[in-house]
Amino acid sequence: WADLIGIDGVGSVMASSLVNAFAQEKERASIDRLIAELRVQEAARPATEGSPVAGKTVVFTGTLEQMTRAEAKARAERLGAKVSGSVSARTDIVVAGPGAGSKAKKAAELGIQTLDEEGWLALIEGA
């Protein structure tokens, strides 16, 4: 019970329910049958080898016109980049769309590579 409580998101009610369920032979037998049917496969790893943004920190700012911010973030992360919400000295690339403000200005002050959306898409094309 104490081990279960230590798991993030598991409270005393859930821990008690799990302990009670596993104490019943019928429940354990059901779980054993489910386990017997499982086939564990190794998770596919993102194909970041050869990615021009693998290991880099990218910030998106302004309005993106060809994809949503969520799509851009997901694509960057699939390619091995870390997406941040703020510009710092550790930022490698800033993608600035129309309406970019203080983040683009700070990137310029820090000498960080800044691309428009077209430049970003060209950079990751084929990756």
N, C-alpha and C positions, 0 to 999 in steps of 0.2 A: 504494500500500500504506500509506504513512504517513497519508494522508487517512482511510483506512478505520479505522486504529487509533485515530484521534482521535474516532471516533463512540462514544458511550456504549454499552456492551454488546458492542462488537466487539473481540475479542481477536486475537492473532496467527494462531491457527489458522483462525478464520473469515475473516480478511482474506486469508490465503494461499489458502484455498479459493475465495474470490470472484475473486481475481486469476487463478488457474488456470482457473476456469470461463470467465471472459470472454476468456481468451486462445484458447479453442477456437471456431473458426468455427461449428461445429454448435450450441454453446450460445448464441452471440450471435444466430444465426438464430432459434432458439426464442424467445428474449427479444423479438426484433423482431416475431415473429408475435403474441406476447402483447400487446405494446404497441399493435399495429395494432387490436386488438380492444377496447382500453380506451376508455371514454367518461368523461372526468373531469367530475364535477358539483361545484358549489359546495356546501360543507357547510351544512346547515341551522343557522341560528343560533338560540339559545334566544330565545323570545318574552318578553323581559324588559321591553319597553316597557309602562308602566302597572302594572308589578308593584309592590306595596307594600313589597317587601323587596329590590328591585334595589339593589345597591351597599351593602347593610347587612351587618353581621357578626352572625351568629346563633349562639347556644350552646344545645344541648339538654342537659338534665340531669334526673335522676330517671327514672322508668319511664313510657314512652309506652304508652298502652293501645289506640290505634286504628291505629297503624302502628309498624313497627320503627324503630329509630334510623337504620338505613341508608336506609329509605324516606323518612324525614323529611329526612335530609341530602340525598338525591338530589332531592327535590322543591324544597327551598330553593335548591339550586344551579341547578336548571333555571329558577328564577324570578329568578336573578341575584344571590342572596345568597352570601356567603362563610360557611362553617360552620367554627367554631373549637371546640376542645376545652376552652378555658379562658376565664374571664371576665377582662376587663381594661377599662380606660377606653375602649378602642376598640370594645368590644362595644356593639351597638345594641339587641339583643333577646335575652332569655333565655326559653326555653320550659322551664318547670319542671313536671315530672310528679310523681306521688306518690314520696316518698323522696328528693326533691331535698335536698341538704345544703349544703355549703360554697359551691357555685357560686351557688345562689339567695341565700344570705346575703350574699355579696360583691356580687352584682348590686344588692341592696337598699341596701347601704352606698354603692354608687357612683351610685345613683339611675337605674339602667338599667331600661328598660321590661321588665317580667316578665309573661309570659302563661302560662296553663295550656294544655293541649293543645287544649281547645275554643276558647280565644281565638286560638291560632295558626291553627287550621283556619278560623275565621271571618275572620281577617285575610287569608289567602291564597285564600279561596273565590273562584272565578271568575277567578283570575289564571292 
